[in-house]
Amino acid sequence: MGGESTTRTAPPGGGADKGPVGGRTGQRLSGLAVALGLVLFLGGFAWGAVVYRPYAVPTGSMTPTIDAGDRVLAQRVDGAEVHRGDVVVFKDATWADAPMVKRVVAVGGDTVSCCQEGRLKVDGKVIDEPYLPTGTPAEISDFPTVTVPQGRLFLLGDERDSSVDSTAHLTDAAGGTVARGAVDARVDAVVWPMDGMLERPTGFEALGALSSPGPLRTVVALVIGGAVLILGGAAYGPFAKRVASSRARTGTGPTGGR
């Protein structure tokens, strides 16, 4: 038998635990990435579904902020959380038997009137409204000073020339105002077309705090981050096999030596 010796040949891939590609550590990390990605992706969708509601806006009364046919995402809020400048979704039986979208320009206790040199006036302050269509200040109709009752809101469309808003209901018992409780949601973004988040209504800052942005950016980041982890983790296996196959054809080990 005379001193025969045996040698063991390493598998082409260099062993399941030794190579940087295809090893158990890599497989575990890829599995962890997919699992974490699923948590983030599904969690983001679930959070968004709980916090936000989608709406289709049928008219152009909020042009150019929101055009007719646009789809928006609106954060579910209590009427007590609404501030001046917010674009809200509400339903008031005296206005229409359907959800409507308008901008809050005055809240309970405010006085509101139009116009001073074509500009809105709230509590004696002229409001800068850059979201209005070009030329709007010269076109909007005057309306007398209205004192908004406590617990109610005065709402206008951004397309002031054609919007059926509080100015169309000034002769109502509530003087054109809407109860805070009628508000269902606050619009955060236009998602179709993808115009993104609404601009903050900084012209109202002098009258008090503005609403804080909703968590939409965080929700979107979670969904995108989760998708990236899922795709990256799922792609690891095929990528590892391709690299191992390439090394096997060239006879190169994991470290580049034979």
VOGU-3710 file (C-alpha; in Angstrom, 3 decimals, decimal comma):
1> mggesttrta> 0,000/0,000/0,000  3,294/1,587/0,425  2,860/5,106/1,667  -0,043/6,224/-0,411  -1,382/9,527/0,616  -4,712/11,055/-0,102  -5,455/14,669/-0,823  -8,746/16,482/-0,526  -9,819/18,909/-3,169  -11,697/21,991/-2,017
11> ppgggadkgp> -15,010/22,556/-3,710  -14,945/25,157/-6,469  -16,731/27,670/-4,323  -14,159/27,424/-1,557  -16,533/25,977/1,057  -19,894/27,161/2,252  -18,515/29,027/5,241  -15,279/30,421/3,843  -16,171/32,458/0,781  -17,479/35,996/1,021
21> vggrtgqrls> -20,096/35,110/-1,560  -22,649/32,372/-0,942  -21,529/31,686/2,625  -23,856/31,130/5,520  -23,173/34,585/6,920  -24,147/36,179/3,630  -27,278/34,062/3,405  -28,285/35,001/6,931  -27,697/38,693/6,263  -29,715/38,543/3,055
31> glavalglvl> -32,551/36,780/4,875  -32,416/39,395/7,629  -32,516/42,175/5,035  -35,620/40,668/3,393  -37,350/40,199/6,756  -36,556/43,745/7,893  -37,601/45,076/4,499  -40,969/43,343/4,763  -41,526/44,831/8,221  -40,711/48,348/7,005
41> flggfawgav> -42,634/48,011/3,736  -45,810/46,558/5,231  -45,545/48,704/8,341  -45,268/51,859/6,237  -48,306/50,892/4,176  -50,308/50,026/7,294  -49,365/53,295/9,004  -50,281/55,262/5,901  -53,640/53,478/5,604  -54,486/54,314/9,214
51> vyrpyavptg> -53,374/57,961/9,109  -54,302/59,014/5,559  -57,315/58,948/3,276  -57,224/59,369/-0,520  -59,589/61,805/-2,217  -60,286/62,753/-5,817  -60,978/66,476/-6,210  -63,734/66,964/-8,803  -63,591/70,758/-9,280  -61,009/73,452/-9,902
61> smtptidagd> -61,970/75,622/-6,915  -58,524/75,046/-5,353  -56,513/75,763/-8,522  -53,546/76,050/-8,823  -52,837/74,292/-5,502  -55,096/71,388/-6,476  -56,527/71,049/-9,971  -59,734/69,329/-11,003  -59,182/65,578/-11,194  -56,161/65,573/-8,887
71> rvlaqrvdga> -55,796/62,831/-6,264  -54,740/63,970/-2,808  -53,757/62,330/0,464  -55,351/63,871/3,529  -54,375/63,163/7,117  -57,259/62,188/9,364  -57,487/64,920/12,001  -59,875/66,191/14,593  -61,396/69,577/13,812  -59,732/70,989/16,940
81> evhrgdvvvf> -56,322/70,414/15,278  -57,060/72,684/12,315  -55,145/75,967/11,934  -55,320/78,953/9,610  -53,941/78,163/6,177  -54,798/74,447/6,280  -56,441/72,857/3,253  -59,157/70,637/4,698  -61,711/68,070/3,620  -65,093/68,643/5,240
91> kdatwadapm> -68,754/67,881/4,815  -71,521/70,324/5,653  -75,127/69,545/4,757  -75,915/73,206/4,065  -73,144/73,344/1,436  -73,358/69,991/-0,331  -74,022/66,355/0,436  -70,431/65,415/-0,411  -66,894/66,029/0,881  -65,457/69,390/-0,167
101> vkrvvavggd> -61,905/70,751/-0,178  -61,231/74,370/0,842  -58,613/76,438/2,684  -59,166/77,669/6,250  -58,475/81,421/6,339  -59,981/82,285/9,713  -60,918/80,462/12,919  -63,243/81,148/15,847  -62,839/84,693/17,183  -61,139/86,043/14,030
111> tvsccqegrl> -62,480/88,864/11,899  -62,029/88,364/8,170  -62,750/90,629/5,212  -61,784/91,292/1,631  -60,231/93,190/0,158  -57,483/95,675/0,927  -55,725/96,360/-2,358  -57,113/93,041/-3,534  -55,764/91,140/-0,524  -57,415/89,181/2,284
121> kvdgkvidep> -57,439/90,733/5,750  -57,661/88,705/8,972  -57,640/90,330/12,427  -56,468/93,562/10,863  -53,486/91,938/9,121  -53,134/91,738/5,346  -52,374/88,127/4,406  -49,782/87,201/1,810  -51,206/84,307/-0,262  -48,613/83,151/-2,819
131> ylptgtpaei> -50,669/80,027/-3,581  -53,357/82,049/-5,407  -53,523/82,062/-9,219  -51,676/84,869/-10,951  -53,835/87,989/-11,089  -56,281/86,794/-8,413  -55,936/89,819/-6,056  -57,437/92,091/-8,676  -60,304/89,712/-9,412  -61,784/88,514/-6,136
141> sdfptvtvpq> -65,014/90,101/-4,997  -65,204/92,158/-1,839  -67,116/90,813/1,130  -67,926/92,566/4,395  -66,164/91,920/7,667  -67,234/88,626/9,228  -66,578/87,684/12,840  -66,134/83,918/12,988  -68,057/82,298/15,891  -66,086/80,139/18,312
151> grlfllgder> -65,770/76,553/17,205  -66,248/77,445/13,539  -64,110/78,078/10,458  -64,201/80,461/7,506  -63,119/78,725/4,293  -62,161/79,940/0,833  -61,079/78,257/-2,374  -57,740/79,259/-3,857  -59,514/79,954/-7,150  -61,446/82,832/-5,584
161> dssvdstahl> -63,169/83,940/-8,766  -65,246/80,756/-9,146  -65,104/78,931/-5,797  -68,363/78,224/-3,993  -67,083/78,785/-0,466  -67,909/80,764/2,673  -68,486/83,903/0,612  -71,390/82,145/-1,142  -73,048/81,358/2,194  -72,737/84,705/4,013
171> tdaaggtvar> -76,527/84,967/4,345  -76,769/81,602/6,103  -77,462/81,559/9,829  -73,785/80,740/10,502  -72,518/83,574/8,272  -70,800/81,236/5,841  -68,789/79,451/8,512  -68,434/75,708/9,035  -68,215/73,823/12,343  -64,790/72,433/13,238
181> gavdarvdav> -66,487/69,076/13,739  -67,359/68,983/10,031  -63,661/68,573/9,154  -62,593/65,001/8,373  -59,020/65,448/7,189  -56,229/67,880/6,310  -54,627/67,636/2,848  -50,890/66,948/2,965  -49,977/66,211/-0,647  -51,113/65,893/-4,236
191> vwpmdgmler> -50,155/62,361/-5,274  -51,551/62,341/-8,808  -50,082/64,029/-10,641  -47,085/63,729/-8,322  -46,887/67,376/-7,255  -45,802/66,389/-3,755  -46,377/68,091/-0,418  -48,422/71,282/-0,231  -46,468/74,466/0,439  -46,697/75,778/3,989
201> ptgfealgal> -49,060/78,812/4,197  -46,472/81,142/5,755  -48,658/84,211/5,249  -50,660/83,168/8,329  -47,654/82,821/10,668  -48,119/86,301/12,127  -51,544/85,229/13,419  -50,326/82,143/15,286  -48,865/78,697/14,886  -49,277/76,747/11,676
211> sspgplrtvv> -50,139/73,060/11,582  -47,198/70,669/11,740  -46,677/68,538/8,636  -48,103/65,019/8,824  -45,947/61,884/8,797  -46,275/61,325/5,041  -42,546/61,767/4,311  -41,702/59,217/7,005  -44,295/56,776/5,669  -42,882/57,076/2,141
221> alviggavli> -39,310/56,645/3,437  -40,309/53,439/5,254  -41,982/51,992/2,163  -39,069/52,849/-0,136  -36,464/51,676/2,375  -38,331/48,416/2,861  -38,562/47,844/-0,896  -34,817/48,436/-1,306  -33,995/45,934/1,460  -36,343/43,307/0,019
231> lggaaygpfa> -34,933/43,636/-3,488  -31,343/43,765/-2,262  -31,746/40,747/0,012  -33,580/38,742/-2,644  -30,926/39,548/-5,242  -28,079/38,274/-3,048  -28,685/34,567/-3,763  -28,677/34,804/-7,587  -25,720/37,195/-7,437  -23,758/34,823/-5,191
241> krvassrart> -24,445/31,843/-7,481  -23,361/33,807/-10,520  -20,092/34,860/-8,868  -19,428/31,308/-7,642  -20,118/29,922/-11,109  -17,762/32,448/-12,647  -14,999/31,505/-10,207  -15,542/27,824/-10,875  -15,108/28,361/-14,617  -11,891/30,307/-14,125
251> gtgptggr> -10,623/27,995/-11,368  -10,212/30,936/-9,016  -10,821/30,499/-5,295  -12,584/32,962/-3,046  -9,327/34,842/-2,382  -8,206/34,925/-5,974  -5,598/32,081/-5,657  -5,599/28,515/-6,939
//
